[in-house]
Amino acid sequence: MRVFVVLMLIAIIASLGSALVFVYRDREQDKSRVVKALTVRVALSLVLFLLLMAAYLFGWIGDRL
């Protein structure tokens, strides 16, 4: 589970980084690539959040301190 969460976080950061690159490359052009990259980031974040909530409810992860 930890590996999956770490991979999702890396994918979220990569998507955010690609959006930043598209902002600087496409200054006068259409911003659709930026919007798509940010949409992917939001979708990945939402999936990760829902997965963590489901994992907690099913007991796959606990509240160990």
Protein Blocks (a to p, Z undefined) as FASTA:
>chain_A
ZZmmmmmmmmmmmmmmmmmmmmmmmmmmcfklmmmmmmmmmmmmmmmmmmmmmmmmnopa
ccdZZ
